[in-house]
Amino acid sequence: MALVDATYGVELGFTPRSRTYPDPDRPPLLRARAREAGPYGDDGIEVRTCEAIDGVQDDAVQVDLFELGFDQVDLTDHDALQRTCANVRQAGRISDADATAIRASLDGAVLACSSGRRLTVLHVADEGLIMRSAGPNRLSVVGPRSTGMNGHGPATSVHGDQDVHGTPLLQLMDGRAPELFRHDSPDGSNHDVSMMLVNLWIPLQQITQPLVLGDGRSIDRPRHQARYGLPTDSFLDRDDDQNVNDIWAFLHGPDQRWYFRSEMDHRSAYVFDTLSTPHGSAVLPGEDVAERCYLALEAAEAAIERGEVAELARVASEAGELEVPDRVTPALRQAIADMVARLEEAGADPARTCSGGAEAWVTASRDARRRVVRMSVELRMVVAADV
């Protein structure tokens, strides 16, 4: 039972109905119109505030890969994977060697889910292993374009990663994917097999921009799930007949149920159905305050580097007017408090902070800022799930 109210109003991006039309190839499905940045930009989406349950504070929620479409995986016993994830978190990027180590540590592994299910990894996909980074309130902490596995921002709209009937599964599996993989689609399903194509989402650290997942049973798929062609030229090396990935966009519906965890690191991960589960990053209440703190600390660090005592005093003084909303997750509230403490410390004696205490203060400031940056690694696998 939940001891506190664990439901929060989170901001999620959806495809507007005005940007869909009847799919001429697979009636009566919907198709979403092209977006310049796909599910990773903010063009052509509508932001809705949706109630989402925080699994950290409410352990009564029983997630299950078969029933809801997602589950939580315990990774603490996978030592090689833990070491690699810690290295990636420290470096802030993933290298080719890291990617090789992650794939090797998962190949053939048996993963224990919180539901009690066990997943045997049959295959780790060659493509699709990427790292995402996002600042609070969708503050960009990466460049304008991704570079290989790195430089990816958060997914700003709710989507599903693969159409079981579409590219590239159609070509790679000669059209047999719907009969081989468990899935739920607007025009069909397969609940008779235990083999699944899944995403493993490993948070290196996450208290802002959480991954939010939808309960598949609450989705009206014919009305709220639309085919979408995602160009992959910028981040995947594919043959010409496979460079548009057939995925799913989702419209908002009043009966949809959403779940997240307010604090995670790489000791646990989400596993979810690549072919069916709606998901996307969300903005939590209080992330706007965290963003202002982050930017104030960044400005204070720059003022110290230039030796500008008056500018440091001004930045610290303005940050003192911040107000934290009542409904903030405990982890985010603590992170904001830590950033505010650094600003108050600088404002109390800006001259000293700019001189003898500069190095220690800047180190503490950067650590506090880094804490509110969400970093995650994701990859795709074929698994056999026990029944």
ChimeraX attribute file (.defattr): number of C-alpha atoms within 10 A of each C-alpha:
attribute: neighborCount
match mode: 1-to-1
recipient: residues
	/A:1	8
	/A:2	13
	/A:3	8
	/A:4	8
	/A:5	11
	/A:6	18
	/A:7	19
	/A:8	19
	/A:9	17
	/A:10	22
	/A:11	21
	/A:12	23
	/A:13	26
	/A:14	23
	/A:15	26
	/A:16	18
	/A:17	17
	/A:18	9
	/A:19	15
	/A:20	20
	/A:21	15
	/A:22	14
	/A:23	14
	/A:24	10
	/A:25	9
	/A:26	11
	/A:27	10
	/A:28	14
	/A:29	20
	/A:30	26
	/A:31	22
	/A:32	23
	/A:33	18
	/A:34	14
	/A:35	19
	/A:36	13
	/A:37	13
	/A:38	20
	/A:39	27
	/A:40	17
	/A:41	15
	/A:42	17
	/A:43	14
	/A:44	19
	/A:45	20
	/A:46	16
	/A:47	17
	/A:48	13
	/A:49	14
	/A:50	20
	/A:51	17
	/A:52	23
	/A:53	22
	/A:54	22
	/A:55	19
	/A:56	17
	/A:57	20
	/A:58	17
	/A:59	13
	/A:60	10
	/A:61	14
	/A:62	12
	/A:63	19
	/A:64	19
	/A:65	22
	/A:66	20
	/A:67	12
	/A:68	19
	/A:69	24
	/A:70	28
	/A:71	24
	/A:72	21
	/A:73	23
	/A:74	15
	/A:75	17
	/A:76	11
	/A:77	11
	/A:78	15
	/A:79	11
	/A:80	13
	/A:81	21
	/A:82	19
	/A:83	15
	/A:84	20
	/A:85	25
	/A:86	16
	/A:87	16
	/A:88	20
	/A:89	20
	/A:90	10
	/A:91	10
	/A:92	17
	/A:93	19
	/A:94	22
	/A:95	15
	/A:96	10
	/A:97	9
	/A:98	17
	/A:99	20
	/A:100	12
	/A:101	16
	/A:102	21
	/A:103	18
	/A:104	14
	/A:105	16
	/A:106	19
	/A:107	15
	/A:108	15
	/A:109	15
	/A:110	16
	/A:111	21
	/A:112	17
	/A:113	22
	/A:114	16
	/A:115	15
	/A:116	12
	/A:117	16
	/A:118	17
	/A:119	23
	/A:120	19
	/A:121	20
	/A:122	17
	/A:123	17
	/A:124	21
	/A:125	14
	/A:126	12
	/A:127	13
	/A:128	16
	/A:129	21
	/A:130	22
	/A:131	27
	/A:132	24
	/A:133	25
	/A:134	25
	/A:135	24
	/A:136	28
	/A:137	20
	/A:138	23
	/A:139	19
	/A:140	15
	/A:141	16
	/A:142	15
	/A:143	11
	/A:144	10
	/A:145	12
	/A:146	16
	/A:147	12
	/A:148	18
	/A:149	21
	/A:150	21
	/A:151	20
	/A:152	24
	/A:153	25
	/A:154	25
	/A:155	22
	/A:156	26
	/A:157	28
	/A:158	27
	/A:159	27
	/A:160	24
	/A:161	24
	/A:162	24
	/A:163	25
	/A:164	28
	/A:165	17
	/A:166	19
	/A:167	20
	/A:168	21
	/A:169	19
	/A:170	17
	/A:171	14
	/A:172	11
	/A:173	12
	/A:174	9
	/A:175	16
	/A:176	14
	/A:177	20
	/A:178	21
	/A:179	14
	/A:180	17
	/A:181	24
	/A:182	21
	/A:183	27
	/A:184	21
	/A:185	19
	/A:186	18
	/A:187	11
	/A:188	11
	/A:189	15
	/A:190	14
	/A:191	12
	/A:192	11
	/A:193	14
	/A:194	17
	/A:195	20
	/A:196	25
	/A:197	24
	/A:198	27
	/A:199	22
	/A:200	21
	/A:201	23
	/A:202	24
	/A:203	26
	/A:204	26
	/A:205	22
	/A:206	25
	/A:207	25
	/A:208	31
	/A:209	29
	/A:210	27
	/A:211	22
	/A:212	22
	/A:213	26
	/A:214	22
	/A:215	19
	/A:216	22
	/A:217	15
	/A:218	14
	/A:219	22
	/A:220	16
	/A:221	20
	/A:222	14
	/A:223	16
	/A:224	21
	/A:225	26
	/A:226	27
	/A:227	26
	/A:228	27
	/A:229	21
	/A:230	20
	/A:231	18
	/A:232	14
	/A:233	14
	/A:234	11
	/A:235	17
	/A:236	13
	/A:237	12
	/A:238	14
	/A:239	10
	/A:240	8
	/A:241	10
	/A:242	19
	/A:243	18
	/A:244	18
	/A:245	21
	/A:246	23
	/A:247	23
	/A:248	27
	/A:249	28
	/A:250	26
	/A:251	24
	/A:252	22
	/A:253	14
	/A:254	8
	/A:255	10
	/A:256	17
	/A:257	18
	/A:258	20
	/A:259	22
	/A:260	23
	/A:261	20
	/A:262	24
	/A:263	19
	/A:264	22
	/A:265	18
	/A:266	24
	/A:267	19
	/A:268	19
	/A:269	22
	/A:270	23
	/A:271	25
	/A:272	26
	/A:273	27
	/A:274	25
	/A:275	25
	/A:276	29
	/A:277	28
	/A:278	26
	/A:279	26
	/A:280	22
	/A:281	25
	/A:282	30
	/A:283	22
	/A:284	25
	/A:285	22
	/A:286	21
	/A:287	25
	/A:288	17
	/A:289	20
	/A:290	26
	/A:291	20
	/A:292	18
	/A:293	27
	/A:294	26
	/A:295	16
	/A:296	22
	/A:297	26
	/A:298	16
	/A:299	16
	/A:300	28
	/A:301	21
	/A:302	15
	/A:303	18
	/A:304	23
	/A:305	14
	/A:306	12
	/A:307	17
	/A:308	15
	/A:309	20
	/A:310	12
	/A:311	17
	/A:312	27
	/A:313	20
	/A:314	13
	/A:315	20
	/A:316	25
	/A:317	16
	/A:318	12
	/A:319	20
	/A:320	14
	/A:321	8
	/A:322	12
	/A:323	9
	/A:324	16
	/A:325	12
	/A:326	9
	/A:327	15
	/A:328	17
	/A:329	22
	/A:330	14
	/A:331	16
	/A:332	24
	/A:333	20
	/A:334	12
	/A:335	20
	/A:336	24
	/A:337	16
	/A:338	19
	/A:339	26
	/A:340	23
	/A:341	15
	/A:342	20
	/A:343	26
	/A:344	17
	/A:345	14
	/A:346	28
	/A:347	23
	/A:348	13
	/A:349	14
	/A:350	25
	/A:351	19
	/A:352	13
	/A:353	21
	/A:354	23
	/A:355	13
	/A:356	10
	/A:357	15
	/A:358	18
	/A:359	15
	/A:360	10
	/A:361	19
	/A:362	22
	/A:363	11
	/A:364	14
	/A:365	24
	/A:366	16
	/A:367	13
	/A:368	22
	/A:369	23
	/A:370	15
	/A:371	21
	/A:372	25
	/A:373	23
	/A:374	26
	/A:375	30
	/A:376	29
	/A:377	25
	/A:378	18
	/A:379	21
	/A:380	23
	/A:381	23
	/A:382	19
	/A:383	23
	/A:384	19
	/A:385	18
	/A:386	11
	/A:387	9
